[in-house]
Amino acid sequence: METVAEDVEEYNYREVQLPSLIPKVPEPELERETGERRRGRDILIAIDHGPNSKRAFDWALIHLCRLADTVHLIHVVSDVKNQIVYDMTQTLMDKLAIEAFKVVMVKTVARIVQGEPGKVICKEAERIKPAAVVLGTRGRGLIQSVLQGSVGEHCFHNCKVSPVIIVPGKDAEDESII
């Protein structure tokens, strides 16, 4: 029996510097408070500049996030060195980080990654090991998504480390698959 080593695929990314919204708190002085605090969960949210992505982000804040959690925002682009795309994405991530802090008081970490969206989201999920991966859909029909493929379907079938939550677009709520 031979062991086949999987080749590790490297990809380019840029960390996004978000405003620090969580104040630094001094260490507790009382003995009863020095015990280890509950560690929050990591939640990975794939975003882009579309309304369905914003809807998935809002859904995750309302239904999934709680106080000690960390929200990991990821935006997949074709070229990470494009300064215009980086600046626009950083502005979007700044707004989302402020909103996440105001609504649920969670810490936000952001990353812009170069590559194919489905594969990159699954690789980031393996790296972070989040409690859930949340992403939106374009709201294409069943036949069109089967023929062309979709990022949500790819993540649903290939992310093995955590559950994938696909939030439908606003118009898709009333439609039935049948």
LOZA-664081 format. One record per residue (C-alpha): x, y, z; chain; residue number from 1. Coordinates in steps of 0.25 Angstrom, whole numbers. Example, Ala and Ser with C-alpha at 12.3 -4.5 7.8 and 13.67 -1.06 7.14 Angstrom:
<rs>
R     c1     c2     c3  chain    n
R     49    -18     31      A    1
R     55     -4     29      A    2
</rs>
This chain:
<rs>
R     c1     c2     c3  chain    n
R      0      0      0      A    1
R      6     13     -4      A    2
R      4     27      2      A    3
R      1     38     -7      A    4
R      5     51     -2      A    5
R     -5     62     -6      A    6
R      2     74    -12      A    7
R      0     87     -3      A    8
R     -5     98    -12      A    9
R      0    111     -8      A   10
R     -9    124    -11      A   11
R     -7    139    -10      A   12
R    -15    147      0      A   13
R    -14    160      7      A   14
R    -18    163     22      A   15
R    -28    175     23      A   16
R    -25    184     35      A   17
R    -39    187     41      A   18
R    -41    198     52      A   19
R    -39    193     66      A   20
R    -53    194     72      A   21
R    -52    185     84      A   22
R    -45    193     96      A   23
R    -34    187    104      A   24
R    -38    182    117      A   25
R    -28    180    129      A   26
R    -27    166    135      A   27
R    -36    163    146      A   28
R    -31    165    160      A   29
R    -40    156    168      A   30
R    -37    141    169      A   31
R    -50    136    165      A   32
R    -49    144    152      A   33
R    -36    138    148      A   34
R    -41    125    143      A   35
R    -41    123    128      A   36
R    -52    130    121      A   37
R    -61    123    110      A   38
R    -55    123     97      A   39
R    -64    128     86      A   40
R    -66    122     73      A   41
R    -60    125     59      A   42
R    -70    128     48      A   43
R    -65    129     34      A   44
R    -74    138     25      A   45
R    -71    139     10      A   46
R    -74    153      5      A   47
R    -74    161     -8      A   48
R    -80    174    -13      A   49
R    -93    168    -16      A   50
R   -107    169     -8      A   51
R   -108    154     -6      A   52
R    -94    154      1      A   53
R    -99    166     10      A   54
R   -112    158     13      A   55
R   -104    146     17      A   56
R    -95    154     26      A   57
R   -107    160     33      A   58
R   -113    147     35      A   59
R   -101    141     41      A   60
R   -100    153     51      A   61
R   -115    152     55      A   62
R   -116    136     55      A   63
R   -102    131     58      A   64
R    -93    141     65      A   65
R    -92    143     80      A   66
R    -83    151     89      A   67
R    -70    144     89      A   68
R    -69    140     75      A   69
R    -59    144     64      A   70
R    -65    147     50      A   71
R    -55    144     39      A   72
R    -58    151     26      A   73
R    -53    146     13      A   74
R    -53    152     -1      A   75
R    -48    144    -12      A   76
R    -42    152    -24      A   77
R    -35    149    -37      A   78
R    -23    158    -34      A   79
R    -19    161    -20      A   80
R     -9    172    -25      A   81
R    -20    180    -32      A   82
R    -20    193    -22      A   83
R    -34    198    -27      A   84
R    -40    185    -23      A   85
R    -33    184    -10      A   86
R    -37    198     -6      A   87
R    -52    196     -9      A   88
R    -51    183     -2      A   89
R    -45    189     10      A   90
R    -55    200     11      A   91
R    -66    189     10      A   92
R    -59    181     21      A   93
R    -58    193     30      A   94
R    -73    196     29      A   95
R    -76    181     32      A   96
R    -67    181     44      A   97
R    -73    193     50      A   98
R    -87    187     48      A   99
R    -83    174     54      A  100
R    -78    181     66      A  101
R    -90    190     67      A  102
R   -100    179     66      A  103
R    -94    167     73      A  104
R    -81    172     79      A  105
R    -72    162     72      A  106
R    -58    163     67      A  107
R    -55    163     52      A  108
R    -43    158     44      A  109
R    -43    160     29      A  110
R    -35    154     18      A  111
R    -35    156      3      A  112
R    -30    144     -4      A  113
R    -27    141    -19      A  114
R    -32    129    -26      A  115
R    -44    121    -30      A  116
R    -55    125    -20      A  117
R    -60    111    -16      A  118
R    -47    105    -14      A  119
R    -41    117     -6      A  120
R    -53    117      3      A  121
R    -51    102      6      A  122
R    -36    104      9      A  123
R    -39    116     18      A  124
R    -49    107     25      A  125
R    -39     96     27      A  126
R    -29    107     32      A  127
R    -39    113     42      A  128
R    -47    101     46      A  129
R    -60    110     48      A  130
R    -73    106     55      A  131
R    -80    110     41      A  132
R    -77    115     28      A  133
R    -87    125     23      A  134
R    -89    130      9      A  135
R   -100    135      0      A  136
R   -105    131    -14      A  137
R   -108    138    -26      A  138
R   -122    132    -27      A  139
R   -120    125    -40      A  140
R   -130    114    -43      A  141
R   -127     99    -41      A  142
R   -124     96    -55      A  143
R   -115    108    -57      A  144
R   -107    105    -45      A  145
R   -106     90    -48      A  146
R   -101     94    -62      A  147
R    -91    105    -59      A  148
R    -88    101    -45      A  149
R    -88    110    -33      A  150
R    -79    114    -21      A  151
R    -89    110    -11      A  152
R    -91     96    -17      A  153
R    -76     94    -17      A  154
R    -74     98     -3      A  155
R    -86     89      1      A  156
R    -80     77     -5      A  157
R    -65     80     -2      A  158
R    -64     87     12      A  159
R    -62     75     21      A  160
R    -58     82     34      A  161
R    -70     90     37      A  162
R    -85     92     33      A  163
R    -88    101     21      A  164
R   -100    110     22      A  165
R   -105    116      9      A  166
R   -114    128     11      A  167
R   -124    130     -1      A  168
R   -126    143     -7      A  169
R   -138    151     -4      A  170
R   -146    147    -16      A  171
R   -142    133    -14      A  172
R   -150    131     -1      A  173
R   -163    130     -8      A  174
R   -159    121    -19      A  175
R   -160    106    -18      A  176
R   -150     96    -24      A  177
R   -161     87    -28      A  178
</rs>
